[in-house]
């Protein structure tokens, strides 16, 4: 019977199980992720080589005019040294790690999840997946609120594959598409796209791509030639927050 159980466990039947329990399901970028991993032994003794967590997200990329939906690993955390788990035994492994600052926030089509994997010698490796809500840090919140106060609303948020000339560590950027529905820039811009590149907890690069609204024949020609777009890059720090709205207003006004 033991030999038969080992054969079953090798294909995943009666093998060890894993369940990850997060202390909080909503996490702000740059903050700690905490929780426990519960491993329950199956019907036979098994050697657990490694337990690891990966933070993952989805993004889009174009291939021959087709949109392909794919995934990226944001970070990987190893939790243990090898150990043996006996049949029916339960082990609890606590963990704590810092969520990378460049983790995309949960908005629009962006999904973020933490996947738990176990490497079991001679067996199918079990996994567990937990969706988490990623919240923006203060500088991101303040920037988006400044746009809101200027009459912009969020139309779309997505992760999109980007050239190494634009992106940083990850193969994509998270793009926030804002449109003016009232205020001083209503009917002046078609949209404004915003990209965040956090440097630290208190410092962040921001890229704004302005798409000016077409006006008349000249405007239509400009739009056709993609000359209606301007890209502006600037850096903000915590001490800039009180004047952030004025800073963004000056940038937008210079590109109307």
Secondary structure, 3 states (H helix, E strand, C coil): CHHHHHHHHHCCCCCCEEEEEECCCEEECCCEEEEEEEEECCCCCEEEEEEEEEEEEEEEEEECCEEEEEEEEEEEEECCCCEEECCCCEEEEEEEEECCCCCCCCCCCCCEEEEEEEEECCCCCCEEEEEEEEECCHHHHHHHHHHHHCCEEEEEEEEEECCCCCCCCCCEEEEEEEEECCCCCCCCEEEEEEEEEEEECCEEEEEEEEEECCCHHHHHHHHHCCCCEEEEEEEEEHHHHHHHHHHHHHHHHCCC
